[in-house]
Amino acid sequence: MAAAERVIVIGAGIGGLAAAAALRMRGARVTVLERAPSLEPVGAAISLSPNALRALDVIGLGDDIRALSAWQGDGGLRAPSGRWLARTEAAAAAERFGGPLVILHRATLLDHLAGRLPSDAVRTGTPARLTDPGVPGDPRRPARVETPDGELEADLVVAADGLRSAVRGTLFPGHPGTVHSGFTTWRVVVPLPGVAFPSHETWGRGAIWGTHPLRDGRVYAYAAAVAPAGEKAPDDERAELLRRYGDWHSPIPEVLAAVRTEDVLRHDVHHIAEPLPAFHRGRVALVGDAAHAMPPTLGQGGNQAVEDAITLAFPRPGMPSSADEPVADTLPGYTAVRLPRTTAVTRRAVRAARLNVLTTGRVGTAVRNSALAALSKAAPSLLLRGFDGVADWRPPGGPSGADGDDSGAPRMLAADHGRRGPEENTP
């Protein structure tokens, strides 16, 4: 890849900034166009699993993020009464997948990624529209992007514009887009001094709750429940959480007591049920939710966006950072690698949602919980097996790489709900 290759990234979320940082490491001149007026700390938290951390190793950020890990002991799944259904242990997870699970505020990760770029690389308050995807290998047909300040040309455009991606609609106008996943989510990050608890997720009837400590002393909590698209609380979302979860086990009541109305983020969940025909067209590549929006029930939305970014920038094993091959020429390979993997992960996330969030009957819930408890006793690594083929992924430049398969038990421990806005499943 020539040092002068021009790259435009549309969207300054996790996938966009990770792609920008990785492509700049290859020598590209990168410009990130972000519609929001600033990169302010918004959203909630995100869990990064070992697959994404290994991807971040490629751009020198993996260890910085691992140092932010707060989950060091026991955790697992509980019933609303507090009964443990299945246990997990941080050390066992790290041993199985080659690293820890790190839960951190989304803004912290964005700060680390943005820190890999020159201060003038990100243009905020700049909506962008793809006007021509261009033709790889034809210098007369660069990609073209329209902004309020005029049209820009690029050798490569990375579309990281989220769940409702306008670029996706331009590239594949016949694709049906996203569908409602059947449930809504709430997220909060609050201080909770003096309350000790193990990291956990709790499964009820048509509803779940998760509580996890952050390194800075705050607590990240999320909830999900079956609800029609567009539904809102009749009063406010904190009151809705109290109605739904106020009588669940500790520390849930303590968390809710610490929450202010303005702390609560609520968004419906949507996913791409019909995979796209490709993740590229012309000189344009889709990453993250723009390519493969998925339910947060495996905690993989942001993780897969990071995988996308690193695979896009470094598609060949052992590729040096100064590689001469234009990225636009490698896009068919990007689709060939990423489309089947993310399709498999999305399908697993949908199945997980059917098991944990969308199980609404009293009998079905009791059977599910009893089966989880029994299986956990018989096979203590049950929850960890749900990450096989996902968390053990390695980037193409690593010593060995294996794409995920479509098997294994679903899980939602430390799910990824760190979204930027109402139209994004992941950053």
C-alpha positions as CSV (number, residue, x, y, z in Angstrom):
1,M,0.0,0.0,0.0
2,A,1.4,3.4,-1.0
3,A,2.0,5.8,1.8
4,A,-0.1,8.4,-0.1
5,E,-3.2,6.2,-0.3
6,R,-6.2,8.3,0.7
7,V,-8.7,6.8,3.1
8,I,-12.0,8.2,4.3
9,V,-13.7,6.6,7.3
10,I,-17.4,7.5,7.8
11,G,-18.2,7.2,11.5
12,A,-16.1,7.7,14.5
13,G,-17.3,4.8,16.6
14,I,-15.2,1.9,17.7
15,G,-15.1,0.2,14.3
16,G,-14.4,3.4,12.5
17,L,-11.6,4.6,14.8
18,A,-10.1,1.1,15.0
19,A,-10.0,1.0,11.2
20,A,-8.6,4.5,11.0
21,A,-5.8,3.6,13.5
22,A,-4.9,0.4,11.7
23,L,-4.9,1.9,8.2
24,R,-2.8,4.8,9.4
25,M,-0.3,2.3,10.7
26,R,0.0,1.0,7.2
27,G,0.9,4.5,6.0
28,A,-2.5,5.7,4.7
29,R,-3.6,9.4,4.9
30,V,-6.8,8.9,6.9
31,T,-9.7,11.3,7.4
32,V,-12.6,10.3,9.7
33,L,-15.9,12.0,9.1
34,E,-18.2,12.1,12.1
35,R,-21.8,13.5,12.1
36,A,-21.9,14.3,15.8
37,P,-20.6,17.7,16.8
38,S,-17.9,16.3,19.1
39,L,-16.4,13.1,20.4
40,E,-17.9,13.5,23.8
41,P,-18.1,10.7,26.3
42,V,-21.5,9.2,25.5
43,G,-23.0,5.7,25.8
44,A,-22.3,3.1,28.5
45,A,-19.8,0.3,28.7
46,I,-18.5,-2.5,26.5
47,S,-16.9,-5.9,27.1
48,L,-13.9,-6.7,25.1
49,S,-13.1,-10.4,24.8
50,P,-9.7,-12.0,24.0
51,N,-10.4,-12.0,20.2
52,A,-10.8,-8.2,20.1
53,L,-7.9,-7.7,22.5
54,R,-5.6,-9.8,20.2
55,A,-6.8,-7.6,17.3
56,L,-5.9,-4.5,19.3
57,D,-2.5,-6.0,19.9
58,V,-1.8,-5.5,16.2
59,I,-2.0,-1.7,16.6
60,G,-0.3,-1.7,20.0
61,L,-3.3,-1.1,22.2
62,G,-4.1,-4.6,23.6
63,D,-2.0,-4.4,26.8
64,D,-3.3,-0.9,27.5
65,I,-6.8,-2.2,27.5
66,R,-6.1,-5.4,29.4
67,A,-4.7,-3.2,32.2
68,L,-8.2,-1.8,32.7
69,S,-9.7,-5.2,33.5
70,A,-11.7,-5.2,36.8
71,W,-13.2,-8.7,36.7
72,Q,-10.8,-10.9,38.7
73,G,-12.9,-13.4,40.5
74,D,-16.1,-15.5,40.4
75,G,-19.1,-14.6,38.3
76,G,-21.8,-16.3,36.4
77,L,-25.6,-16.7,35.9
78,R,-28.2,-16.2,38.6
79,A,-32.0,-16.4,38.9
80,P,-33.9,-13.3,40.1
81,S,-34.0,-14.9,43.6
82,G,-30.2,-14.8,43.7
83,R,-29.7,-18.5,43.2
84,W,-26.6,-19.3,41.1
85,L,-27.4,-21.2,37.9
86,A,-23.9,-21.4,36.6
87,R,-20.5,-20.1,37.7
88,T,-17.5,-18.7,35.8
89,E,-14.0,-17.8,37.0
90,A,-11.9,-15.1,35.4
91,A,-8.7,-17.2,35.5
92,A,-10.4,-20.2,33.8
93,A,-11.7,-17.9,31.1
94,A,-8.3,-16.4,30.5
95,E,-6.7,-19.8,30.4
96,R,-9.2,-21.2,27.9
97,F,-9.1,-18.2,25.5
98,G,-5.7,-16.8,26.1
99,G,-6.6,-13.6,27.8
100,P,-9.1,-11.8,30.1
101,L,-12.5,-10.3,29.4
102,V,-12.2,-6.6,29.9
103,I,-15.3,-4.4,30.7
104,L,-14.7,-0.7,30.3
105,H,-16.5,2.5,29.5
106,R,-17.0,2.9,25.8
107,A,-15.6,6.5,26.0
108,T,-12.4,5.1,27.4
109,L,-11.9,2.8,24.5
110,L,-12.7,5.6,22.0
111,D,-10.1,7.8,23.7
112,H,-7.4,5.2,23.3
113,L,-8.3,4.6,19.6
114,A,-8.5,8.3,18.8
115,G,-5.1,8.8,20.5
116,R,-3.6,6.8,17.7
117,L,-4.6,9.4,15.2
118,P,-3.4,13.0,14.5
119,S,-5.5,15.6,16.1
120,D,-6.8,16.9,12.7
121,A,-7.7,13.4,11.4
122,V,-11.2,13.4,12.8
123,R,-13.7,16.0,11.5
124,T,-16.7,16.2,13.8
125,G,-20.0,17.9,12.8
126,T,-19.4,16.5,9.3
127,P,-22.2,14.3,7.8
128,A,-21.1,12.4,4.8
129,R,-22.8,10.8,1.8
130,L,-21.3,8.3,-0.6
131,T,-21.9,9.4,-4.1
132,D,-19.6,7.0,-6.1
133,P,-18.1,3.7,-4.7
134,G,-15.3,4.0,-7.3
135,V,-13.5,1.2,-9.2
136,P,-10.4,-0.5,-7.7
137,G,-7.4,-0.3,-9.9
138,D,-8.8,2.5,-12.0
139,P,-7.1,5.8,-11.1
140,R,-9.9,7.7,-12.9
141,R,-12.6,6.2,-10.6
142,P,-11.7,7.0,-7.0
143,A,-14.6,6.8,-4.5
144,R,-16.4,10.0,-3.9
145,V,-18.0,11.3,-0.7
146,E,-20.1,14.4,-0.4
147,T,-19.8,16.6,2.8
148,P,-21.1,20.1,3.6
149,D,-17.6,21.4,2.8
150,G,-17.5,19.8,-0.7
151,E,-16.8,16.5,-2.3
152,L,-13.8,14.4,-1.2
153,E,-12.1,11.7,-3.3
154,A,-10.6,8.5,-1.7
155,D,-8.7,5.4,-2.7
156,L,-10.7,3.6,0.0
157,V,-13.9,4.4,1.9
158,V,-14.6,2.6,5.2
159,A,-18.3,2.8,6.1
160,A,-18.6,2.5,9.9
161,D,-21.9,4.4,10.0
162,G,-23.8,2.0,12.2
163,L,-27.1,0.1,12.4
164,R,-29.0,2.4,10.0
165,S,-26.0,2.7,7.6
166,A,-26.8,5.0,4.7
167,V,-23.7,3.6,2.9
168,R,-25.1,0.1,3.2
169,G,-28.3,1.2,1.6
170,T,-26.4,2.9,-1.3
171,L,-24.3,-0.1,-2.0
172,F,-27.1,-2.7,-1.6
173,P,-30.4,-1.0,-2.2
174,G,-32.2,-4.3,-2.6
175,H,-31.2,-5.6,0.9
176,P,-34.1,-5.5,3.4
177,G,-31.9,-4.0,6.1
178,T,-32.4,-4.6,9.8
179,V,-35.2,-6.3,11.8
180,H,-36.4,-5.8,15.3
181,S,-34.9,-8.4,17.6
182,G,-38.0,-8.6,19.8
183,F,-36.6,-6.8,22.9
184,T,-35.3,-3.5,24.3
185,T,-32.3,-2.7,26.4
186,W,-31.4,-0.3,29.2
187,R,-27.9,0.6,30.3
188,V,-26.4,2.6,33.2
189,V,-23.0,3.4,34.6
190,V,-23.1,4.7,38.2
191,P,-20.9,4.9,41.3
192,L,-21.8,2.3,43.9
193,P,-19.4,2.8,46.8
194,G,-19.4,0.2,49.6
195,V,-21.4,-2.5,47.8
196,A,-19.4,-5.6,46.9
197,F,-20.7,-8.2,44.5
198,P,-19.5,-10.8,42.0
199,S,-19.9,-10.0,38.4
200,H,-23.1,-11.6,37.2
201,E,-26.0,-11.8,34.8
202,T,-29.5,-12.8,36.0
203,W,-32.1,-14.5,33.8
204,G,-35.8,-14.1,34.5
205,R,-39.0,-14.5,32.5
206,G,-38.5,-12.5,29.3
207,A,-36.0,-10.3,31.0
208,I,-32.3,-10.3,32.1
209,W,-30.1,-8.1,34.2
210,G,-26.3,-7.8,34.4
211,T,-24.1,-6.0,36.9
212,H,-20.3,-5.6,36.5
213,P,-17.6,-3.6,38.2
214,L,-15.5,-1.1,36.3
215,R,-11.8,-0.4,37.0
216,D,-12.6,3.2,38.0
217,G,-14.9,2.1,40.8
218,R,-18.2,2.6,39.0
219,V,-20.7,-0.1,38.1
220,Y,-21.9,-1.0,34.7
221,A,-25.5,-2.4,34.7
222,Y,-27.7,-3.4,31.8
223,A,-31.1,-5.0,31.4
224,A,-33.1,-6.4,28.5
225,A,-36.7,-7.3,28.2
226,V,-39.2,-8.4,25.7
227,A,-41.0,-5.3,24.3
228,P,-42.4,-4.1,21.0
229,A,-40.4,-1.7,19.0
230,G,-40.9,1.9,19.9
231,E,-42.4,1.3,23.3
232,K,-41.3,3.7,26.1
233,A,-42.1,3.9,29.8
234,P,-45.3,5.8,30.7
235,D,-43.3,8.0,33.1
236,D,-39.6,7.5,32.9
237,E,-37.1,4.7,32.3
238,R,-35.8,4.6,35.9
239,A,-39.3,4.0,37.1
240,E,-39.7,1.2,34.5
241,L,-36.5,-0.5,35.7
242,L,-37.8,-0.3,39.3
243,R,-41.1,-1.9,38.2
244,R,-39.4,-4.7,36.3
245,Y,-36.3,-5.4,38.4
246,G,-36.8,-3.7,41.8
247,D,-37.5,-7.0,43.7
248,W,-34.6,-9.0,42.1
249,H,-31.6,-10.0,44.2
250,S,-28.9,-7.7,45.6
251,P,-27.1,-5.7,44.3
252,I,-29.8,-4.8,41.8
253,P,-32.0,-2.8,44.2
254,E,-28.8,-1.0,45.4
255,V,-27.9,-0.1,41.8
256,L,-31.4,1.2,41.1
257,A,-31.3,3.3,44.2
258,A,-28.1,5.0,42.9
259,V,-29.5,5.6,39.4
260,R,-30.9,9.0,38.4
261,T,-33.5,9.2,35.6
262,E,-30.9,10.9,33.3
263,D,-28.5,8.0,33.8
264,V,-30.7,5.5,31.9
265,L,-30.2,4.8,28.3
266,R,-32.9,2.8,26.5
267,H,-32.7,1.5,22.9
268,D,-34.6,-1.2,21.0
269,V,-32.4,-3.9,19.6
270,H,-32.3,-4.6,15.8
271,H,-30.1,-7.0,13.8
272,I,-29.4,-7.9,10.2
273,A,-31.2,-11.2,9.7
274,E,-30.5,-11.7,6.0
275,P,-26.7,-11.4,5.5
276,L,-25.4,-8.9,3.0
277,P,-24.2,-10.3,-0.3
278,A,-20.8,-8.8,0.4
279,F,-19.1,-6.4,2.8
280,H,-17.6,-4.4,0.0
281,R,-18.4,-2.8,-3.4
282,G,-16.0,-0.9,-5.5
283,R,-13.6,0.9,-3.2
284,V,-15.9,0.8,-0.2
285,A,-15.8,-1.6,2.8
286,L,-18.4,-1.9,5.5
287,V,-17.4,-2.6,9.1
288,G,-19.3,-3.1,12.4
289,D,-23.0,-2.7,12.6
290,A,-23.1,-1.3,9.1
291,A,-22.1,-4.8,7.9
292,H,-23.5,-7.2,10.4
293,A,-25.6,-5.7,13.2
294,M,-26.3,-8.4,15.8
295,P,-28.1,-8.7,19.1
296,P,-25.9,-8.0,22.1
297,T,-26.5,-11.4,23.6
298,L,-23.0,-12.7,23.0
299,G,-21.3,-9.4,23.8
300,Q,-19.7,-9.4,20.3
301,G,-21.0,-6.4,18.4
302,G,-18.0,-4.1,19.2
303,N,-15.6,-7.0,19.3
304,Q,-16.5,-8.0,15.7
305,A,-16.1,-4.4,14.6
306,V,-12.6,-4.4,15.9
307,E,-11.9,-7.7,14.2
308,D,-13.3,-6.2,11.0
309,A,-11.0,-3.2,11.3
310,I,-7.8,-5.1,11.8
311,T,-8.6,-7.7,9.1
312,L,-9.4,-5.0,6.6
313,A,-6.0,-3.2,7.2
314,F,-3.9,-6.3,7.5
315,P,-5.5,-9.1,5.4
316,R,-2.4,-11.2,4.8
317,P,-0.6,-13.2,7.5
318,G,2.6,-11.4,8.5
319,M,1.8,-8.4,6.3
320,P,4.2,-5.5,7.2
321,S,2.8,-2.2,8.1
322,S,4.3,-0.7,4.9
323,A,2.7,-3.2,2.5
324,D,2.4,-1.9,-1.0
325,E,-0.8,-3.7,-2.0
326,P,-3.7,-1.2,-2.1
327,V,-6.4,-2.1,0.4
328,A,-9.1,-1.6,-2.2
329,D,-7.6,-4.4,-4.2
330,T,-8.0,-6.8,-1.2
331,L,-11.6,-6.2,-0.5
332,P,-12.9,-9.4,-2.0
333,G,-10.7,-11.3,0.4
334,Y,-12.1,-9.1,3.3
335,T,-15.6,-10.2,2.4
336,A,-14.5,-13.8,2.0
337,V,-13.1,-13.9,5.5
338,R,-15.5,-11.7,7.5
339,L,-18.9,-12.5,6.0
340,P,-19.0,-16.1,7.0
341,R,-17.6,-15.5,10.5
342,T,-19.9,-12.6,11.4
343,T,-22.9,-14.4,9.9
344,A,-22.1,-17.4,12.2
345,V,-21.7,-15.1,15.3
346,T,-24.9,-13.2,14.5
347,R,-26.8,-16.5,14.3
348,R,-25.4,-17.6,17.6
349,A,-26.4,-14.2,19.2
350,V,-30.0,-14.6,17.8
351,R,-30.2,-18.1,19.3
352,A,-28.8,-16.8,22.6
353,A,-31.6,-14.2,22.7
354,R,-34.2,-16.8,22.2
355,L,-32.8,-18.7,25.3
356,N,-32.2,-15.9,27.7
357,V,-34.3,-12.8,26.8
358,L,-37.1,-14.2,24.7
359,T,-38.1,-17.1,27.0
360,T,-41.2,-15.7,28.5
361,G,-43.3,-18.7,29.8
362,R,-43.2,-19.7,33.5
363,V,-42.7,-23.4,32.6
364,G,-40.1,-22.7,29.9
365,T,-38.2,-20.4,32.2
366,A,-38.1,-22.9,35.1
367,V,-37.0,-25.7,32.7
368,R,-34.3,-23.5,31.2
369,N,-32.9,-22.5,34.6
370,S,-33.0,-26.0,36.0
371,A,-31.2,-27.3,33.0
372,L,-28.6,-24.6,33.3
373,A,-28.0,-25.4,36.9
374,A,-27.7,-29.2,36.3
375,L,-25.5,-28.8,33.3
376,S,-23.2,-26.4,35.1
377,K,-22.7,-28.9,37.9
378,A,-22.0,-31.7,35.4
379,A,-19.8,-29.5,33.2
380,P,-18.4,-26.4,35.0
381,S,-17.1,-25.0,31.8
382,L,-20.6,-24.7,30.2
383,L,-20.6,-20.9,30.0
384,L,-17.1,-20.8,28.7
385,R,-17.9,-23.3,25.9
386,G,-20.4,-20.8,24.6
387,F,-17.4,-18.6,23.5
388,D,-15.5,-21.4,21.7
389,G,-14.9,-20.4,18.1
390,V,-15.5,-16.8,19.1
391,A,-13.1,-15.6,21.8
392,D,-10.2,-17.8,20.5
393,W,-10.1,-16.0,17.1
394,R,-6.7,-14.6,16.1
395,P,-6.0,-11.8,13.5
396,P,-4.6,-12.8,10.1
397,G,-1.2,-11.6,11.1
398,G,-1.0,-13.7,14.2
399,P,0.7,-17.1,14.6
400,S,-2.5,-18.9,13.9
401,G,-6.0,-17.9,13.0
402,A,-9.4,-19.6,13.0
403,D,-12.7,-18.2,12.1
404,G,-15.7,-18.9,14.3
405,D,-18.1,-21.7,13.7
406,D,-21.8,-21.8,14.3
407,S,-21.9,-24.1,17.3
408,G,-21.8,-23.9,21.0
409,A,-24.0,-22.9,23.9
410,P,-25.2,-19.2,23.9
411,R,-24.4,-16.8,26.6
412,M,-24.7,-13.1,27.4
413,L,-22.3,-12.5,30.2
414,A,-21.1,-8.9,30.1
415,A,-23.0,-8.2,26.9
416,D,-22.0,-5.3,24.7
417,H,-24.5,-2.5,25.2
418,G,-22.1,0.5,24.8
419,R,-24.0,2.2,22.0
420,R,-23.6,5.7,20.8
421,G,-27.1,6.5,19.9
422,P,-30.6,5.2,19.3
423,E,-29.9,3.7,15.9
424,E,-26.8,1.7,16.8
425,N,-26.5,-1.8,18.3
426,T,-22.7,-1.3,18.6
427,P,-20.3,1.6,18.3
